[in-house]
Amino acid sequence: MPEDRSFNSHPPEDVLELFVLGRLKSDDLASLEEHLLLCNRCQESVEEIDAFVYATRRAASQLPAAKPRRRWTIPFALPKPALAGAGVLLLIAAFVPFADRSQAPQDIELSAMRGTSAAPVPAPANRRLHLKLDATELSASHTFTVELVNSRGLPQWEKRDVPAQSGRVVVDPAISLDPGQYWVRLYSNSFKNELLREYGLSIR
């Protein structure tokens, strides 16, 4: 996939990490979200960081609870910096065996909405999703733009130049979604002047 050339520079990795962790200042948030809507390279970086954070948190949740220390051990306790370093090493060691399994996103099959009676497809909140959009009867030689919007039609995520594979368009949104109603829109090109299909997604 060609790299997006509409930007002369990209935000540093520490800014992307703050974005994934939800700690980015509001002054910088809007400009970064606008950048992510158009930059495939940074979208992929955010996906990798989000996967690492998710796997690390899951590994940490599986660590056994620490046993209470005896009083006679307190004078020999390690200083706080040493404890912090030991904790990081322990977290990394716990992350390694679970990394591959933790990074697996939730598969979601989406069919185009036909009429108001069609029910949106349910999906879990705050989890990475692997969206498989039904693209039967669409040209396999084209690339498409996939846009994710909320119930008010406000863009939440976008990816351009996505090819169709075996009658599907497959994407992994680089964000975690809160509960609510969302719509996944499939456009014929990056200008989004031709909406081909729309899919309903209910995050619970």
C-alpha positions as CSV (number, residue, x, y, z in Angstrom):
1,M,0.0,0.0,0.0
2,P,1.5,3.4,-1.0
3,E,2.4,5.7,1.9
4,D,0.2,8.8,2.3
5,R,2.2,11.7,0.9
6,S,-0.1,14.6,2.0
7,F,2.0,15.3,5.1
8,N,5.6,16.6,5.3
9,S,6.0,15.3,8.9
10,H,4.4,12.8,11.2
11,P,3.7,13.1,15.0
12,P,6.4,11.5,17.2
13,E,5.7,8.1,18.7
14,D,5.3,9.4,22.2
15,V,2.4,11.6,21.0
16,L,0.7,8.6,19.4
17,E,1.2,6.7,22.7
18,L,-0.5,9.5,24.7
19,F,-3.3,9.4,22.2
20,V,-3.8,5.6,22.6
21,L,-3.7,6.0,26.4
22,G,-6.3,8.9,26.3
23,R,-3.8,11.3,27.8
24,L,-3.3,13.7,24.9
25,K,-4.1,17.3,25.7
26,S,-7.2,18.7,24.1
27,D,-5.2,21.4,22.3
28,D,-3.3,18.7,20.3
29,L,-6.1,16.1,20.1
30,A,-8.1,17.7,17.2
31,S,-5.0,18.2,15.0
32,L,-3.8,14.6,15.6
33,E,-7.2,13.1,14.9
34,E,-7.4,15.1,11.6
35,H,-3.9,13.8,10.7
36,L,-4.9,10.2,11.5
37,L,-8.0,10.4,9.2
38,L,-5.6,10.9,6.2
39,C,-2.3,9.2,7.1
40,N,-2.1,5.5,6.6
41,R,1.4,5.3,8.1
42,C,0.3,6.8,11.5
43,Q,-2.9,4.7,11.5
44,E,-0.7,1.6,11.4
45,S,1.5,3.0,14.1
46,V,-1.5,3.6,16.4
47,E,-2.8,0.1,15.7
48,E,0.6,-1.4,16.8
49,I,0.7,0.8,19.9
50,D,-2.9,-0.1,20.8
51,A,-2.2,-3.8,20.4
52,F,0.8,-3.6,22.6
53,V,-1.1,-1.6,25.3
54,Y,-4.0,-4.1,25.2
55,A,-1.7,-7.1,25.5
56,T,0.3,-5.5,28.3
57,R,-2.8,-4.7,30.3
58,R,-4.1,-8.2,29.8
59,A,-0.8,-9.8,30.9
60,A,-0.7,-7.6,34.0
61,S,-4.2,-8.6,35.0
62,Q,-3.1,-12.2,35.0
63,L,-0.2,-11.7,37.5
64,P,-0.8,-13.3,40.9
65,A,-1.6,-11.1,43.8
66,A,1.4,-10.2,45.9
67,K,1.7,-11.9,49.3
68,P,1.8,-9.6,52.3
69,R,5.3,-9.1,53.6
70,R,6.4,-10.0,57.1
71,R,7.3,-7.1,59.4
72,W,10.9,-8.2,59.7
73,T,11.4,-7.8,55.9
74,I,10.3,-4.2,55.8
75,P,13.8,-2.7,56.7
76,F,15.3,-4.6,53.8
77,A,12.7,-3.4,51.2
78,L,14.1,-2.2,47.9
79,P,14.0,1.6,47.2
80,K,11.2,2.8,45.1
81,P,13.2,3.2,41.8
82,A,14.5,-0.4,42.1
83,L,10.9,-1.6,42.7
84,A,9.7,0.3,39.7
85,G,12.5,-1.3,37.5
86,A,11.7,-4.7,38.8
87,G,8.0,-4.2,38.1
88,V,8.8,-3.2,34.5
89,L,10.9,-6.3,33.9
90,L,8.3,-8.5,35.4
91,L,5.6,-7.0,33.2
92,I,7.7,-7.5,30.1
93,A,8.4,-11.1,31.1
94,A,4.7,-11.7,31.6
95,F,3.8,-10.0,28.3
96,V,5.9,-12.3,26.0
97,P,4.0,-15.6,26.3
98,F,0.6,-13.8,25.9
99,A,1.5,-11.3,23.2
100,D,0.3,-13.3,20.2
101,R,-3.0,-14.4,21.7
102,S,-3.8,-10.9,23.2
103,Q,-3.4,-9.1,19.9
104,A,-6.1,-11.1,18.2
105,P,-9.0,-8.7,17.4
106,Q,-12.7,-9.6,17.4
107,D,-13.9,-10.8,14.0
108,I,-17.1,-8.9,12.9
109,E,-19.0,-9.8,9.7
110,L,-20.9,-6.9,8.3
111,S,-23.6,-7.0,5.5
112,A,-24.9,-3.9,3.9
113,M,-28.1,-2.5,5.5
114,R,-31.2,-2.9,3.3
115,G,-34.2,-1.0,4.7
116,T,-34.8,0.2,8.3
117,S,-35.8,-3.3,9.5
118,A,-32.2,-4.6,9.3
119,A,-30.6,-4.9,12.7
120,P,-27.1,-3.5,13.3
121,V,-24.4,-6.2,14.1
122,P,-23.5,-6.2,17.8
123,A,-19.8,-6.0,18.8
124,P,-18.0,-5.6,22.1
125,A,-17.0,-2.2,23.5
126,N,-13.4,-1.2,24.1
127,R,-11.9,-4.0,22.1
128,R,-10.0,-4.1,18.8
129,L,-12.3,-5.1,15.9
130,H,-11.5,-7.0,12.7
131,L,-14.3,-5.8,10.4
132,K,-15.1,-7.8,7.3
133,L,-17.4,-5.8,5.0
134,D,-19.5,-7.7,2.4
135,A,-18.3,-6.4,-1.0
136,T,-19.9,-9.0,-3.3
137,E,-20.8,-7.6,-6.7
138,L,-18.2,-4.9,-6.3
139,S,-15.2,-4.7,-8.6
140,A,-12.2,-6.5,-7.1
141,S,-9.8,-4.4,-9.2
142,H,-10.7,-1.2,-7.3
143,T,-9.6,0.1,-3.9
144,F,-12.0,1.6,-1.5
145,T,-12.3,4.1,1.3
146,V,-13.8,2.8,4.6
147,E,-15.2,5.4,7.0
148,L,-16.5,4.8,10.6
149,V,-19.0,7.4,11.9
150,N,-21.0,7.7,15.1
151,S,-24.8,7.9,15.4
152,R,-24.6,11.7,14.6
153,G,-22.6,11.0,11.4
154,L,-19.4,12.4,12.9
155,P,-16.2,10.7,11.5
156,Q,-14.4,8.5,14.1
157,W,-11.9,6.7,11.8
158,E,-11.0,6.3,8.2
159,K,-8.8,4.2,5.9
160,R,-8.1,4.8,2.2
161,D,-6.9,2.6,-0.6
162,V,-8.3,-0.6,0.9
163,P,-8.5,-3.5,-1.7
164,A,-11.3,-6.1,-1.9
165,Q,-10.3,-9.7,-1.0
166,S,-12.5,-12.6,-1.9
167,G,-15.7,-10.5,-2.0
168,R,-14.8,-8.6,1.3
169,V,-13.2,-5.4,2.3
170,V,-11.3,-6.1,5.6
171,V,-10.1,-3.4,8.0
172,D,-8.9,-3.1,11.6
173,P,-10.0,0.3,13.0
174,A,-7.1,1.9,15.0
175,I,-9.5,3.0,17.8
176,S,-11.5,1.5,20.7
177,L,-15.2,2.3,20.5
178,D,-17.4,3.2,23.4
179,P,-21.0,1.7,23.6
180,G,-23.3,3.2,21.0
181,Q,-24.6,3.1,17.4
182,Y,-22.1,3.4,14.6
183,W,-22.1,3.2,10.8
184,V,-19.4,1.8,8.6
185,R,-19.5,3.4,5.1
186,L,-17.8,2.1,2.0
187,Y,-16.9,4.6,-0.7
188,S,-15.6,4.0,-4.2
189,N,-12.6,6.3,-3.9
190,S,-10.7,8.6,-1.5
191,F,-12.9,11.6,-2.4
192,K,-15.9,9.9,-0.9
193,N,-18.2,11.2,-3.5
194,E,-19.8,7.9,-4.2
195,L,-21.2,5.9,-1.2
196,L,-21.4,2.3,-2.3
197,R,-22.7,0.6,0.9
198,E,-23.4,1.3,4.6
199,Y,-23.2,-1.2,7.4
200,G,-24.7,-0.9,10.9
201,L,-22.6,-1.6,14.0
202,S,-23.9,-1.7,17.6
203,I,-21.2,-1.4,20.2
204,R,-22.3,-2.9,23.6
